[in-house]
Amino acid sequence: MLQEIAQREKYSIHVDTAKNRIYFYPKGIWNSVSDVPDYIGDLKACAKKLRRGFTLLSDATHFAAPTQEIVKLMFEEIAIMREKGQKRAAVLVDSSIIKMYLDTYKDKMDAETMTTRYFDNMDEAERWLDMA
């Protein structure tokens, strides 16, 4: 059962403790950290509710390409999530531009402890994460 952690102007985040999963829904354009001041704290709150080996499903179908400042924030988020025990991330992408942009950073996102994969279908993403 989904539990809402945050409902913000630029994103919403839920957790499913039974699946040990974060559901993240970014939206719009994130120009600077001031657009999403609670982002890191909200993600840490999610991680506290889950066990090591948790997964993340991000629906980026309503998200615009982030600025360099936001990319730095995302790398901070990735480091925190690795430290907290994230195993896999599935990202729904329906824009080739966003996918191409994210591919630029994919090598930095992936590590021995975490794998990121892109999907265009929520059911496929869920199945892949369920295999983690």
Backbone hydrogen bonds, N-H to C=O, Kabsch-Sander energy under -0.5 kcal/mol:
donor,donor_aa,acceptor,acceptor_aa,energy
3,Q,15,V,-2.8
5,I,13,I,-2.9
6,A,13,I,-1.8
8,R,11,Y,-3.0
12,S,25,Y,-1.0
13,I,6,A,-2.5
14,H,23,Y,-2.5
15,V,3,Q,-2.2
16,D,21,R,-2.6
17,T,1,M,-0.5
20,N,16,D,-1.1
21,R,16,D,-2.0
22,I,55,T,-2.5
23,Y,14,H,-3.1
24,F,22,I,-0.5
24,F,57,L,-2.8
25,Y,12,S,-2.8
27,K,10,K,-2.7
28,G,62,H,-3.0
31,N,29,I,-0.7
35,D,32,S,-1.9
36,V,33,V,-1.3
39,Y,36,V,-1.5
42,D,38,D,-2.8
43,L,39,Y,-2.2
44,K,40,I,-2.3
45,A,41,G,-2.0
46,C,42,D,-1.7
47,A,43,L,-2.4
48,K,44,K,-1.8
49,K,45,A,-0.7
49,K,46,C,-1.4
50,L,46,C,-0.5
50,L,47,A,-1.0
53,G,85,G,-3.0
54,F,51,R,-0.9
55,T,20,N,-2.2
56,L,88,R,-1.7
57,L,22,I,-3.0
58,S,56,L,-0.5
58,S,90,A,-3.0
59,D,24,F,-2.5
59,D,57,L,-0.5
60,A,58,S,-1.0
60,A,92,L,-1.9
63,F,60,A,-1.3
64,A,28,G,-2.7
67,T,30,W,-1.2
71,V,67,T,-2.2
72,K,68,Q,-2.0
73,L,69,E,-1.4
74,M,70,I,-2.6
75,F,71,V,-2.1
76,E,72,K,-1.8
77,E,73,L,-2.4
78,I,74,M,-2.7
79,A,75,F,-2.1
80,I,76,E,-2.1
81,M,77,E,-2.7
82,R,78,I,-2.4
83,E,79,A,-2.2
84,K,80,I,-2.1
85,G,81,M,-0.6
85,G,82,R,-1.1
86,Q,81,M,-2.8
87,K,54,F,-3.3
88,R,54,F,-0.7
89,A,115,T,-2.6
90,A,56,L,-2.9
91,V,117,R,-2.4
92,L,58,S,-3.2
92,L,90,A,-0.5
93,V,91,V,-0.5
93,V,119,F,-2.7
96,S,94,D,-0.5
99,K,95,S,-2.5
100,M,96,S,-2.4
101,Y,97,I,-2.3
102,L,98,I,-3.0
103,D,99,K,-2.6
104,T,100,M,-1.1
104,T,101,Y,-0.6
105,Y,101,Y,-0.5
105,Y,102,L,-1.3
106,K,102,L,-0.7
106,K,103,D,-0.6
107,D,103,D,-0.5
108,K,105,Y,-0.6
109,M,105,Y,-1.6
110,D,106,K,-2.6
111,A,114,M,-2.8
114,M,111,A,-1.0
115,T,87,K,-1.5
117,R,89,A,-2.2
119,F,91,V,-2.7
125,A,121,N,-2.0
126,E,122,M,-2.6
127,R,123,D,-2.5
128,W,124,E,-2.4
129,L,125,A,-2.3
130,D,126,E,-2.6
131,M,127,R,-1.0
131,M,128,W,-0.5
132,A,129,L,-1.7
